[in-house]
Amino acid sequence: MKVAVIQSNYIPWKGYFDIIHDSDLFIFYDDVQFTKNDWRNRNKIKVSGGVHWLSVPAGTDLNRTINEVKIQDSVWAKKHFKTIEQYYLKTPYYKLYRDFLNHVYFERKWEFLSELNQFLIKTITVDFLKCKTVFDTSLNYSPEGKRPSPSSGPSEEM
């Protein structure tokens, strides 16, 4: 069985979905330190003349895990939808995804960043890419042991 364990991202890049596709089990690793202005809560989209950042407001508190990050306001959703629509409305496949985007940005209310990210990733993977990968969260596992110290080098068993 192939297992991938990765933190959730906001609208991930193609390679993220390649990893999911190549895995039997994909585990969201969102019970680790949140890093501000990282791929967890923002991403770039291509626009005429360059790129445009889309950022989900996550506050400034760095003393929390990804799955503890509450989305700060709801204004961002309308802005993201309008920006995406502005730049992609006339593209060949936009109409196929408009209902999904409308659902994400207007019909759902997101309290937690991790909830939003995982929904986007799972829906894109299953509904659009037709992957059969099973999803889970690291909260359902209890890793044991301790991390080797950097000076200890490789173990004898290797």
N, C-alpha and C positions, 0 to 999 in steps of 0.2 A: 504494500500500500504506500502510495506517495502522499506525504503530508506537507503542506506549506503553512507557516505561521508568520503572519505579517500584520502590522498595524493598519487600521482602516485609513483611507484617504478620501478627500473630497474630489469626486469626479476623476478617478485615477487614469493614468496613461495606459496605452495599449499593452505594454509589457506586464503590468499588474494583472490584466485579464489573461495573458498568456500563461502566467504562473498558475492562476486558478484553473485554467483549461488543462494544464499538465498535471494537476493534482487530483487525487481521489477525495481528499479531505482538506478543506481550507479552514484554518482557525484564525479568527480575528484576535489579535493580541492588543486589546485596548485597555488592559489594566496595567499599563506602564505610564511613565511620566509624559505629560503633555508638553509639547514644545511649541511656543507661540510662533505664528507666521511661518508655519511649516506646511507640508502637503496634507496634514491632518485637516486643516480648516481653510485651505485656499488652493487655487490652481489657476493656470493660465489658459485662455482660449485664443485661437488665432483670429485676428481681425485684420481688416484692410490696413496696411501700413505697420503691422507688427503684432503685438500681443496685448491682451487686456487681462488684468488680474481679477478674479472673482474670490472674495474673501467672506467667509461666514464669521460674524462677530462672536468671538469666544472669550472676551474679557482679557484681563492682564494677569490674573492669578496663575502662577506657574507651579504652585504646590498642590497639584491634583493630577489624577490620571486621565487619560483620554476619555474613558467612559464616564468620568465625573464632570466633564465640561458641559455647562449649560449654554445654549445659544442665547445671546444677550438681548436680541430684539427680533421683530418679524419683518422689518422694513427691507432687510437684505434679500428676502425671497423675491419680492416684486422686482427689485433692481436686477437680480441675477436673471430672472426670466426675460425682462425687457432687453437686457444686454444680449443675451443669447439670441433672442428673436430678431433684434436689430441686425445682427451680423450674419445670421443663418437662415432667415426667412425665405430667401430666394434660392437656397441651395436645393439640389435635387431630392434629398431625403428628409428635409426638415418636417414635412407634413406627417411622415410616419412616426415621428417622436414627439410631436407637439402635445398630444393628449397626455403622454407620460410626463413631460415637463410641466404641464399645467397641474397635473396631480401632485407632483413633487413640490412645486412652488406655491400653489394656491389652495389645494384641497386638503393637504396634510399640515398639521402644526407640529413642528419639531421642538422638543424640549432639550434633547441632548445631541451633541455633535456626532457621537458614535452611532446613535440610532439613525440619523440621517445618512451618514456614510455607508453603514451596513445595508440600509435599504437600497440605496443607489447601486451599490456593488452587486448585491444579490439579484436585484431586478434586471439589471443589464446582463448579468451572467446567464440567468435562467431564461428570461423572456426574450431577450434579443439575440444572445449568442448561442442559446440552446445547449449550454453545458450541463452536464449531469453531476457536477462536483457537489459534495455534501459540505454544508457550512456548519461551523460551531464557533464557540467563543472560548478563549483561554480561561475564563472564569469557571468553566466546567472541569478544569483539570487542576491537579495539585502537584506541581513539580517538586521534586525532592532533590536533596543534595546541595552542594554549595559550589560556587564558581571557583575555579582554580585561580590562584594568585598569578599575576603576570610573570613573576620571576620563577615560577615552578617548572616551566617548560613542559614539553610533551610527557604524557604518562608512560610508564614502562609497558603498559598493556598494548600500546599502539604498535 
